[in-house]
């Protein structure tokens, strides 16, 4: 079995599953996303490919794990089927792109499913506009203009909300652990400034 998993035709898929398991172990021992220092500064439209895959609804790391899992399982299963039907496995140049294409819709389905069970970005108990002026902490990702980060904000009742935040200043960047204050809302996203920003007093006035 080990020889089959490390064959040239299957090694890419085995490596994908190994990487997925390694990420899971790191998460399990408590290092989390910040421990991996996994940041991908991309600008995407929620109607584009990344939005379709679920990036924005769930953390990027979760989407990556879903893709690696789907890619690895589909690839290994495909090679088993090919070996049973053809008597040999497909070459990697054919199997890898094929598995990657098939893994995309599976990743999208997994992303939508996980988005339903993970902490929601909003609840019906409080109007999102009530969060404007509240302080929050960047929990997942790096916030840049056009690339929001997940931020934990407490509403006036002490209930936690997880919202997507971008800097109000297009040149600013917020890192995980930064404390920010929400200053305005744009649809499902918020614009924010650093909590200790000298512009904060001017905004409050």
ChimeraX attribute file (.defattr): number of C-alpha atoms within 10 A of each C-alpha:
attribute: neighborCount
match mode: 1-to-1
recipient: residues
	/A:1	6
	/A:2	7
	/A:3	9
	/A:4	13
	/A:5	15
	/A:6	14
	/A:7	13
	/A:8	13
	/A:9	22
	/A:10	25
	/A:11	18
	/A:12	20
	/A:13	28
	/A:14	22
	/A:15	15
	/A:16	20
	/A:17	21
	/A:18	15
	/A:19	16
	/A:20	18
	/A:21	15
	/A:22	12
	/A:23	19
	/A:24	13
	/A:25	13
	/A:26	14
	/A:27	15
	/A:28	10
	/A:29	8
	/A:30	10
	/A:31	13
	/A:32	17
	/A:33	20
	/A:34	16
	/A:35	10
	/A:36	12
	/A:37	11
	/A:38	14
	/A:39	15
	/A:40	11
	/A:41	14
	/A:42	12
	/A:43	12
	/A:44	15
	/A:45	14
	/A:46	14
	/A:47	9
	/A:48	9
	/A:49	13
	/A:50	17
	/A:51	14
	/A:52	19
	/A:53	26
	/A:54	23
	/A:55	22
	/A:56	22
	/A:57	23
	/A:58	22
	/A:59	18
	/A:60	21
	/A:61	19
	/A:62	19
	/A:63	23
	/A:64	17
	/A:65	19
	/A:66	22
	/A:67	25
	/A:68	24
	/A:69	22
	/A:70	23
	/A:71	28
	/A:72	26
	/A:73	18
	/A:74	21
	/A:75	28
	/A:76	23
	/A:77	15
	/A:78	18
	/A:79	22
	/A:80	18
	/A:81	15
	/A:82	15
	/A:83	13
	/A:84	11
	/A:85	10
	/A:86	10
	/A:87	10
	/A:88	13
	/A:89	20
	/A:90	18
	/A:91	12
	/A:92	17
	/A:93	9
	/A:94	10
	/A:95	21
	/A:96	19
	/A:97	13
	/A:98	15
	/A:99	21
	/A:100	17
	/A:101	11
	/A:102	14
	/A:103	22
	/A:104	18
	/A:105	15
	/A:106	17
	/A:107	24
	/A:108	21
	/A:109	16
	/A:110	18
	/A:111	24
	/A:112	17
	/A:113	13
	/A:114	17
	/A:115	19
	/A:116	11
	/A:117	8
	/A:118	11
	/A:119	15
	/A:120	14
	/A:121	20
	/A:122	14
	/A:123	13
	/A:124	6
	/A:125	9
	/A:126	14
	/A:127	10
	/A:128	19
	/A:129	11
	/A:130	10
	/A:131	22
	/A:132	17
	/A:133	17
	/A:134	16
	/A:135	20
	/A:136	27
	/A:137	23
	/A:138	24
	/A:139	18
	/A:140	25
	/A:141	25
	/A:142	22
	/A:143	25
	/A:144	22
	/A:145	19
	/A:146	15
	/A:147	20
	/A:148	27
	/A:149	27
	/A:150	26
	/A:151	27
	/A:152	21
	/A:153	24
	/A:154	15
	/A:155	20
	/A:156	11
	/A:157	8
	/A:158	8
	/A:159	11
	/A:160	18
	/A:161	21
	/A:162	21
	/A:163	24
	/A:164	21
	/A:165	33
	/A:166	26
	/A:167	25
	/A:168	19
	/A:169	13
	/A:170	11
	/A:171	8
	/A:172	14
	/A:173	18
	/A:174	23
	/A:175	17
	/A:176	18
	/A:177	15
	/A:178	16
	/A:179	20
	/A:180	26
	/A:181	25
	/A:182	24
	/A:183	19
	/A:184	17
	/A:185	15
	/A:186	9
	/A:187	7
	/A:188	11
	/A:189	18
	/A:190	23
	/A:191	21
	/A:192	27
	/A:193	25
	/A:194	22
	/A:195	17
	/A:196	11
	/A:197	11
	/A:198	10
	/A:199	11
	/A:200	17
	/A:201	9
	/A:202	8
	/A:203	10
	/A:204	8
	/A:205	5
